[in-house]
């Protein structure tokens, strides 16, 4: 018993906690923004720095390692989901499912409705691909080229692309952040997505209206649709495009409606995609390529570089990097929580958090602050989530409110911060600065605003018993 007392330091002062967090921020800022280390290397260095601080503060090395291991064990569920996501992406690509969705979407695109339909198409593709980065690097690049040919405001085009790409990051069951936010919060993916609808639907509708109004006065005469046509031709030449393949996404959406566990639903849709690929693709994609897409992903040379960048991905192997940083960040975060570092900050926040409204707004602000200080979209979700999780229980708010708020804040803010890795990536891919497209990224702006408004009026602040019933008034202190 005496040995156990020596392995723990019961009290961490705010000053010690602040010093540890400052050290963590310095390492992350140097790794991400200045030196440009690989993400995994940066997170590993950050974990080591946190461990060193804890040992200096008096914790035993064995205790710190045990905490880290416990955090990693808590990541098992999300890792299984991430690997399932890899199988879905690979098989949906190889079977022609995603190429078919892209083809029909591009076919609808006309110069007179470029901005509005472009946004809708980016939403559709990002939802089924589950990656904002891939959508930005493919359709985003294509739409910037089309916008240039149309003589349009590239800030508006860029904002449209980013808004559409981030729709999938928030709503797609195949997105890493859509799985990360509920995993950190302690809720399920289905509850999370259901909760997200309350902010995403009104934000999307308002965004569509704004894009429709802004595109009305645009002169689209003499438009060059070469890039879109080239991608369509590349798809048609390498896949058998048929509406029959829509059976696959309809199937997985049906499973979602019946609340089938995500891993089972995604693996079942992967199996169906392979079967549909064998039936529909014939000489385009072989049976072995379809099966191998589960493990190593799909690879094809269509002759269209932008199209190849979107299609050549997926498989369990492709998710191993995400699995690595998930383990590193959850392990580090668990150490921060168990050691009392996060709790020391929480005690300061409790002074101003008196109502559920304050809790939600504080979560949004913490996500923004974390994104600004760490330049990491993932930490902007994870650190506020771990810090505020117990407080949502105290104020009797369902954890799906926390997961929704983390996405409304952490996922969105990162793409509008010029020095954040997400902002840097987007600016480099689109060829326009973050501050050029940010004012037109209406979905990114509206989601946190709507979340804050809901918190103030008490709407969609669900009880922790799962009932979709708003909490009104102040919650009594325990």
C-alpha positions in Angstrom: 0.0 0.0 0.0 2.9 2.3 0.9 4.4 1.6 -2.5 1.2 2.6 -4.3 1.2 6.0 -2.4 4.8 6.6 -3.6 3.8 6.0 -7.3 1.2 8.7 -7.3 1.3 12.4 -6.6 -2.3 13.3 -5.4 -2.1 17.0 -6.2 -1.0 18.8 -9.4 -1.0 22.6 -9.1 -2.3 24.8 -11.9 1.3 26.1 -12.3 2.7 22.6 -12.9 -0.1 21.7 -15.2 0.4 25.0 -17.2 4.1 24.3 -17.5 3.5 20.8 -18.8 0.9 22.1 -21.4 3.3 24.8 -22.5 6.0 22.2 -23.1 3.5 20.1 -25.0 2.4 23.1 -27.1 6.1 24.0 -27.9 6.8 20.4 -29.1 3.7 20.3 -31.3 4.2 23.7 -32.7 7.8 22.9 -33.6 6.9 19.5 -35.0 3.9 20.6 -37.1 4.4 24.2 -38.0 8.1 25.0 -38.0 10.2 21.9 -38.6 7.6 19.8 -40.3 8.2 16.4 -38.7 6.0 13.4 -39.6 2.8 13.4 -37.6 3.6 10.2 -35.9 7.1 11.5 -34.9 5.6 14.7 -33.5 3.0 12.8 -31.4 5.7 10.4 -30.2 7.9 13.3 -29.1 4.9 15.0 -27.5 4.2 11.8 -25.5 7.8 11.6 -24.4 7.8 15.2 -23.2 4.6 14.6 -21.2 6.1 11.5 -19.7 9.3 13.4 -18.7 7.2 16.1 -17.0 5.2 13.5 -15.1 8.3 11.7 -13.9 9.9 15.1 -12.8 6.7 15.8 -10.9 7.1 12.6 -8.9 5.2 9.9 -10.8 7.0 6.6 -11.2 7.9 5.5 -14.7 5.9 2.3 -14.4 2.8 4.3 -13.4 3.1 6.6 -16.5 3.6 3.6 -18.8 0.6 1.8 -17.3 -1.6 4.9 -17.9 -0.3 5.1 -21.5 -1.1 1.4 -22.0 -4.6 1.9 -20.6 -5.2 4.8 -23.0 -4.1 2.6 -25.9 -6.4 -0.2 -24.8 -9.2 2.3 -24.8 -8.5 2.9 -28.5 -9.3 -0.7 -29.6 -12.9 0.1 -30.6 -12.0 3.0 -32.8 -9.1 1.1 -34.3 -11.4 -1.7 -35.4 -13.7 0.9 -37.0 -10.8 2.6 -38.7 -9.6 -0.7 -40.2 -13.2 -1.4 -41.4 -13.2 2.1 -43.0 -10.1 1.1 -44.9 -11.8 -2.0 -46.2 -14.8 0.0 -47.3 -12.8 2.6 -49.2 -10.7 0.0 -51.0 -13.6 -2.2 -52.0 -15.9 0.7 -53.0 -13.1 2.1 -55.2 -12.3 -1.2 -56.8 -15.9 -2.2 -57.4 -16.7 1.0 -59.2 -19.1 2.3 -56.5 -17.3 5.6 -55.8 -16.3 6.2 -59.4 -20.0 5.7 -60.4 -21.1 8.3 -57.8 -18.4 10.7 -59.1 -19.4 10.2 -62.7 -23.1 11.0 -62.2 -22.2 13.9 -60.0 -19.9 15.4 -62.6 -22.5 14.8 -65.3 -24.9 17.1 -63.5 -22.4 19.9 -63.3 -23.1 22.9 -65.6 -21.5 26.3 -65.8 -24.7 28.1 -64.8 -25.0 26.2 -61.5 -21.3 25.6 -60.9 -21.0 26.8 -57.3 -24.2 25.3 -56.0 -23.8 21.9 -57.7 -20.1 21.9 -57.0 -20.8 22.2 -53.3 -23.4 19.4 -53.5 -21.0 17.2 -55.4 -18.2 17.8 -53.0 -20.6 16.9 -50.1 -21.6 13.6 -51.8 -18.1 12.5 -52.7 -16.6 13.5 -49.3 -19.4 11.6 -47.6 -18.8 8.4 -49.4 -15.0 8.7 -49.5 -14.8 9.9 -45.9 -11.8 12.2 -46.5 -11.7 16.0 -46.9 -8.1 15.8 -47.9 -8.8 13.5 -50.9 -11.8 15.6 -52.0 -9.7 18.8 -51.8 -6.8 17.2 -53.7 -9.0 16.0 -56.5 -12.4 17.7 -57.0 -11.0 20.8 -55.3 -8.1 21.1 -57.8 -10.5 20.4 -60.7 -13.0 23.0 -59.5 -10.3 25.6 -59.0 -9.3 25.0 -62.6 -12.9 25.3 -63.8 -13.4 28.5 -61.7 -10.3 30.0 -63.3 -11.7 29.2 -66.7 -15.0 30.8 -65.7 -13.2 33.9 -64.5 -14.8 33.5 -61.0 -13.7 34.7 -57.6 -11.3 31.9 -56.6 -11.9 32.7 -52.9 -15.6 31.8 -53.5 -14.7 28.6 -55.4 -12.2 27.6 -52.7 -14.7 28.3 -49.9 -17.3 26.2 -51.7 -14.8 23.3 -52.1 -13.7 23.4 -48.5 -17.3 23.5 -47.2 -18.3 20.5 -49.3 -15.2 18.6 -48.4 -15.7 19.2 -44.7 -19.3 18.0 -44.9 -17.9 14.4 -45.2 -15.5 15.0 -42.4 -18.4 15.8 -40.1 -21.1 13.3 -41.4 -19.4 10.4 -43.1 -19.2 7.1 -41.0 -16.0 6.5 -43.0 -14.3 9.7 -41.8 -11.6 9.5 -39.1 -12.9 12.6 -37.2 -16.5 11.3 -37.3 -15.2 8.2 -35.6 -12.7 9.9 -33.3 -15.1 12.5 -31.8 -17.6 9.9 -30.4 -14.7 7.6 -29.4 -13.2 10.4 -27.2 -16.6 11.5 -25.9 -17.9 8.0 -25.0 -20.8 7.7 -27.4 -21.5 5.7 -30.5 -21.0 6.8 -34.1 -24.7 6.5 -34.9 -25.7 8.7 -32.0 -23.0 11.1 -33.0 -24.2 11.4 -36.6 -27.8 11.8 -35.5 -26.8 14.6 -33.2 -24.7 16.3 -35.9 -27.8 16.6 -38.1 -29.1 19.3 -35.8 -26.3 21.7 -36.7 -25.3 20.4 -40.1 -28.7 20.4 -41.8 -29.5 24.1 -41.1 -25.9 25.1 -41.8 -25.9 23.2 -45.2 -29.3 24.7 -46.2 -28.1 28.2 -45.4 -24.8 27.5 -47.2 -26.6 26.3 -50.3 -28.8 29.4 -50.3 -25.8 31.7 -50.0 -23.9 29.9 -52.8 -27.0 30.1 -55.1 -27.4 33.8 -54.5 -23.7 34.5 -55.0 -23.6 32.5 -58.3 -26.6 34.3 -59.8 -24.6 37.2 -61.1 -21.7 35.2 -62.3 -21.0 35.4 -66.1 -20.3 31.7 -67.1 -20.1 32.3 -70.9 -17.2 30.6 -72.5 -16.6 28.2 -69.6 -14.0 25.5 -70.0 -15.3 22.3 -68.5 -12.3 20.3 -69.7 -11.1 19.0 -66.3 -14.5 17.7 -65.4 -15.0 16.0 -68.7 -11.5 14.5 -68.5 -12.3 12.9 -65.2 -15.7 11.6 -66.5 -13.9 10.1 -69.5 -11.3 8.5 -67.3 -14.0 6.9 -65.2 -16.0 5.7 -68.2 -12.9 4.2 -69.8 -11.8 2.2 -66.8 -15.1 1.2 -65.1 -18.5 0.0 -66.1 -20.6 2.9 -64.8 -24.0 1.6 -63.9 -26.8 2.8 -61.5 -26.9 -0.8 -60.2 -23.8 0.0 -58.0 -25.9 2.4 -56.0 -27.2 -0.7 -54.2 -24.0 -0.7 -52.2 -24.4 2.8 -50.5 -28.1 2.2 -50.1 -27.3 -1.1 -48.4 -25.0 0.5 -45.8 -27.4 3.4 -45.2 -30.1 0.8 -44.5 -27.9 -1.0 -42.0 -27.2 2.3 -40.4 -31.0 3.0 -40.1 -31.4 -0.3 -38.3 -28.5 0.6 -36.0 -26.3 -2.3 -37.0 -22.9 -1.9 -35.3 -20.5 0.1 -37.5 -17.8 -2.5 -37.9 -20.4 -5.2 -39.0 -22.1 -2.7 -41.3 -18.9 -1.6 -43.0 -17.5 -5.1 -43.4 -20.9 -6.3 -44.8 -20.9 -3.4 -47.3 -17.3 -4.3 -48.3 -18.4 -7.9 -49.0 -21.3 -6.6 -51.0 -19.0 -4.2 -52.9 -16.8 -7.1 -53.9 -19.7 -9.2 -55.1 -21.1 -6.2 -57.1 -17.6 -5.6 -58.5 -17.4 -9.2 -59.8 -20.8 -8.8 -61.4 -20.4 -5.4 -62.9 -16.8 -4.7 -63.7 -16.0 -7.8 -65.8 -12.7 -7.2 -67.6 -12.1 -3.8 -66.0 -11.1 -5.0 -62.5 -10.1 -8.6 -61.7 -11.4 -10.7 -58.8 -8.0 -10.7 -57.1 -7.8 -6.9 -57.3 -11.2 -6.7 -55.6 -10.1 -9.0 -52.8 -6.7 -7.4 -52.4 -8.4 -4.0 -52.1 -9.5 -5.1 -48.6 -6.0 -5.3 -47.3 -3.7 -3.1 -49.5 -6.3 -0.9 -51.2 -7.0 -0.2 -54.8 -4.6 1.0 -57.5 -5.2 2.0 -61.1 -3.7 4.1 -63.8 -6.5 5.9 -65.6 -4.3 8.3 -67.4 -5.9 11.2 -65.5 -3.6 12.2 -62.6 -6.3 14.0 -60.5 -8.6 11.0 -60.8 -5.9 8.6 -59.8 -5.2 10.6 -56.7 -8.7 10.0 -55.5 -9.1 6.4 -56.6 -5.8 4.9 -55.5 -6.4 4.5 -51.8 -8.1 2.4 -49.2 -7.4 -0.9 -47.6 -6.5 -1.8 -44.0 -2.9 -0.9 -44.7 -3.9 2.7 -45.5 -5.3 3.2 -42.0 -2.2 2.1 -40.1 -0.9 5.7 -40.0 -4.2 6.9 -38.5 -4.1 3.9 -36.1 -0.6 4.9 -35.0 -1.5 8.5 -34.1 -4.7 7.4 -32.5 -2.7 5.2 -30.1 -0.1 7.9 -29.5 -2.6 10.6 -28.8 -5.0 8.5 -26.7 -2.1 7.2 -24.7 -0.8 10.7 -24.1 -4.2 12.1 -23.4 -4.9 9.4 -20.8 -1.6 10.2 -19.0 -2.7 13.9 -18.9 -6.0 12.9 -17.5 -5.0 10.4 -14.9 -2.0 12.5 -13.6 -4.4 15.4 -12.9 -2.9 17.8 -15.5 -6.3 18.1 -17.3 -8.2 18.3 -14.0 -6.0 21.2 -12.8 -7.2 23.2 -15.9 -10.7 22.0 -15.4 -10.8 23.5 -11.9 -10.1 26.9 -13.3 -12.9 26.5 -15.9 -15.4 25.5 -13.2 -15.3 29.1 -12.0 -17.1 30.2 -15.2 -19.1 27.1 -16.1 -22.4 27.4 -14.2 -24.9 26.2 -16.8 -25.0 23.7 -19.7 -24.8 26.8 -22.0 -21.5 27.7 -20.5 -20.2 24.1 -20.9 -21.0 23.9 -24.6 -19.6 27.4 -25.4 -16.5 26.6 -23.3 -16.0 23.4 -25.4 -16.1 25.4 -28.6 -13.6 28.0 -27.3 -11.3 25.2 -26.0 -11.4 23.5 -29.5 -10.5 26.8 -31.1 -7.7 27.5 -28.6 -6.3 24.0 -29.0 -6.4 24.2 -32.8 -4.5 27.6 -32.6 -2.0 26.4 -30.1 -1.2 22.9 -31.4 -1.9 23.3 -35.1 -3.6 19.9 -35.0 -7.2 19.1 -36.0 -7.1 15.8 -34.1 -5.9 17.3 -30.8 -8.5 20.1 -31.2 -11.0 17.2 -30.8 -9.2 15.0 -28.4 -7.9 17.3 -25.7 -11.1 19.3 -25.1 -13.1 16.0 -25.3 -11.0 14.4 -22.6 -11.0 17.6 -20.5 -14.8 18.2 -20.6 -16.2 14.7 -20.8 -16.9 14.3 -17.1 -18.5 17.7 -16.9 -21.1 16.7 -19.5 -22.0 13.9 -17.1 -22.2 16.3 -14.2 -24.5 18.7 -16.1 -26.5 15.7 -17.3 -25.9 16.3 -21.0 -25.7 13.4 -23.3 -22.2 12.6 -24.6 -23.5 13.0 -28.2 -23.8 16.8 -27.4 -20.1 16.7 -26.6 -19.1 14.8 -29.7 -21.2 17.1 -31.9 -19.7 20.2 -30.3 -16.1 18.8 -30.8 -16.8 18.5 -34.5 -18.6 21.8 -34.8 -15.5 23.4 -33.2 -12.3 21.3 -33.6 -13.0 19.9 -37.1 -14.1 23.2 -38.6 -11.7 25.7 -36.9 -8.6 23.9 -38.1 -9.2 24.5 -41.8 -9.6 28.3 -41.2 -6.4 28.8 -39.3 -3.4 29.6 -41.6 -0.8 27.9 -39.5 -2.8 24.8 -38.7 -1.7 21.7 -40.6 -5.2 21.4 -42.2 -5.1 25.1 -43.3 -1.6 24.7 -44.7 -2.6 21.6 -46.6 -5.7 23.2 -48.1 -3.9 26.4 -49.1 -1.1 24.4 -50.8 -3.5 22.1 -52.7 -5.9 24.8 -53.9 -3.2 27.3 -54.6 -5.0 30.1 -52.7 -4.3 31.4 -49.2 -6.4 30.3 -46.2 -7.6 33.8 -45.6 -8.8 34.0 -49.2 -11.2 31.1 -49.0 -12.1 31.3 -45.3 -14.7 34.1 -45.6 -16.6 32.0 -48.2 -16.3 28.7 -46.3 -19.9 29.2 -45.0 -20.4 25.7 -43.6 -17.3 26.0 -41.5 -18.4 29.3 -40.1 -22.1 28.5 -39.6 -21.7 25.2 -37.6 -20.0 26.6 -34.5 -22.3 29.7 -34.6 -25.4 27.4 -34.7 -23.9 25.3 -32.0 -23.4 28.3 -29.8 -26.9 29.6 -30.5 -28.4 26.2 -29.6 -26.5 26.3 -26.3 -27.9 29.8 -25.5 -31.5 28.9 -26.2 -31.4 25.4 -24.8 -32.3 23.6 -28.1 -30.9 20.1 -28.9 -29.1 19.9 -25.5 -30.0 16.3 -25.0 -30.4 14.6 -21.6 -27.9 11.9 -20.7 -30.7 9.3 -20.7 -30.7 9.4 -24.5 -34.1 11.2 -24.8 -34.0 13.9 -27.5 -35.3 16.5 -25.1 -33.8 19.8 -24.4 -32.5 20.8 -21.0 -33.7 24.1 -19.8 -32.4 26.2 -17.0 -29.5 25.8 -14.7 -28.5 22.3 -13.5 -28.3 22.0 -9.7 -24.9 21.4 -8.2 -24.2 17.9 -6.9 
